[in-house]
Amino acid sequence: MESKHVNRQIAAMRQSFFDEEVLDEKFSQLEQLEGKDNPNFVEEVFTMYFKDSTAFLETIEEAMKTIPIDSIIVDNILHQLKGSSASVGANKVLKEVNKITRQVLGKGNLDGTKASILKLRKEYDSFKAKLEPYFQLKQANSVAQVK
Amino acid sequence: MNSSSGKSYMSTASSSVIWKAGGDVVADQFPAGLRVLVVDDDPTCLMILEKMLKACQYNVTKCNRAETALSMLRENRNGFDIVISDVHMPDMDGFKLLEHIGLEMDLPVIMMSADDGKNVVMKGVTHGACDYLIKPVRIEALKNIWQHVVRKRKNEWKDFEQSGSVEEGDRQPKQSEDADYSSSANEGNWKSSKRRKDDEDENDERDDTSTLKKPRVVWSVELHQQFVAAVNQLGIEKAVPKKILELMNVPGLTRENVASHLQKYRLYLRRLSGVSQHPSNLNNSFMNPQDATFGPLDLQALAATGQLPAQSLATLQAAGLGRSTAKSGIPMPLVDQRNIFSFENPKLRFGEAQQHVNNNKQMNLLHGIPTTMEPKQLSGLHHTAQSMGNMNMPVLSHGSQSSQNNPLLMQMAQPQARGQMLNDSTVGLAPRLLSPMGQPMLSNGMATNVSTRNGVPENIRAPSYNPVSQTSSMLNFPMNHTSELPGNSFPLVSTPGISSLAPKVAFQEDVNSEIKGSVGFMPSYDIFNDLNQHKPQNWELQNVGMMFNTSQHSNSLQGNLDHTQSVLVQQGFSTGQNRNSTVISKAMFSAGDSTGHVNAQNGNQHLNSLFVDNTVRVKSERVADAAPANLYPDHFGQEDLMSALLKQQDVIAPAENNDFDFDGYSIDNIPV
């Protein structure tokens, strides 16, 4: 059936995230929190996460353009990103954030930091691009199933 | 912790737990129904936490701003069992929130952060967090948070029940349940005492102290002052609950109450001492004969500080009891020997201080609290008259102030070695308390801000507060509220307990000297601002427990402080925080301590800022008068008030001698 097929597809997508280590076990813990009364919990969380993180990244990128760079802002945002990415299980994004944090701490490496931020951006965009269709598919599927 | 209770509690718990905080009983499903308040500015994390907590069957309230959380807690003191808060928040530092909660409401607080650095975790510990979680927080970690609630209650119970057992500085193992429930809380704060009694009668499981709702004694400023006085009198090493209780002679107060309070106090002192670097110096001027012997000081903090005179401890404790977290923010490194207790005050970094000041947390532990604080004085407000510079004062902005809790807002005044800051009488809180002054240490506000100047301005006058009886022992100076510190120099008034006085105190060296010992530095000069507005009559305000005790009599202080303090405080708190003012006034003038004029301008929060640039004028002379009225002779209109307060402190002799290095503090320059 169609939904079965879609279900398999969704499952495969999900598994690929784990295989690629884009997501970690935190994600599964979030899934466990979902329940009948809250079936879209994970998706809601991610929606919020993407919304905030996109803004954060943009702020960082802006901050990197100023001279001198406002490291306090960058630090704060990185800290925020770290917490939220860790909480949702965005594994690779988190790793990039940690790398930058270490670099920023060890100042003087401006170019290195810039390069890392670019990498973070790339990782984040890729993450978002993977997860969003996943949720959409899930959502569509559940609607279809209800029907 | 004391095991016996725990066990029994556990067993009982399963059968019927009563999260009676607000009188609601949740039975049979322990720990279900635990009322958790979670604070985090990140909405994603907040959402996840809420879900996880709900999955643990807790009753969750979420909040994304610290200020909102605080007001929620204040409005509904008994509405929550535990608080979980993030460390990094835009509107208020998580540690400040932690301090506030500890001081005002005495709830267990769990900190969390994505940052797992040791320093941050340590900060959590020193500020009194009962746990520290690293993000991402796992649900398993949340499942066990109830243990903190239970533990706290158990301890309270235990203290309560124990009667007559001498504690050697440690909580005693749970005693028989024959606690004399008859004692009613003093000040009528035993809300549930009756209920409890009934419960006890009915409840066969005496062991399950935790299950029984224990009425919580509110350690008002005055009460705390008495406590500190008693502790100082006995000597910190010898201060055992039973004796303290006898000395205090407060009807309705039980040994257990005292014991638990003492415990907190010790933690507080310990925390303070951890900060200060020169423990011994404090002894110099402040040490009273009694206190001088600190010896090991139960308080570990004291150990650090070297000598936190018992009184100081008391004071400090009072202040920091709630959370025993000395304001770590106090950047002021206590360096001097005088110092006041090497409290963490040194931490009052001004840069941070400023922030801290705003935070209501009163960390104004008097850093340099002169060891000799008068017991009485400090009891109420242990506001460390920290060196002016140092005071970051996290002035406790207790909105509620006075009322309760927090016996001392120990203002951590950077105890710059001002040496004598706190006179003997003060409990070491005011780091800088002018020694002669037994002064009340400035609570929070004061102390902290003081130090903005040189590192730790010696002037910290955090007046040790002897919590004026009136206000809740804590000098919670609400000052902390983001008051806008006038930013001017505040006369360092050893306002005892001015908690959030963030007076813009311009600490000037010379001022400090004047303070002479009695550092009653009140960082929160904001109060004065308010004071200005208020008439001197304000002195009668609620006698905030700030006691300026120049001399060692605690009692006398109270009297003195009462007015001055209240007045000062009232005034001090500027901005809108009326509550603060009350506190501030009290705190502010720690008997005659450094007369720093505190510009009580607004919210003590500015104390920090104040310190930085303000010169606190500590008028030692005034202090000498010990009359509160002398506090600020001229500068602010309130000066009279202050002076009046200061007058109380006879000890506050004109601090000419600058025992303290009040660098840069020039009284004259205090901008009014």
Interface residues (C-beta under 8 A of the other chain):
Chain A: K26 Q29 L30 L33 N38 F41 E44 V45 M48 Y49 D52 N76 H79 Q80 K82 G83 S84 A86 S87 V88 G89
Chain B: D42 P43 T44 C45 M47 I48 K51 M52 A55 D86 H88 S113 A114 D115 K135 P136 V137 R138 I139
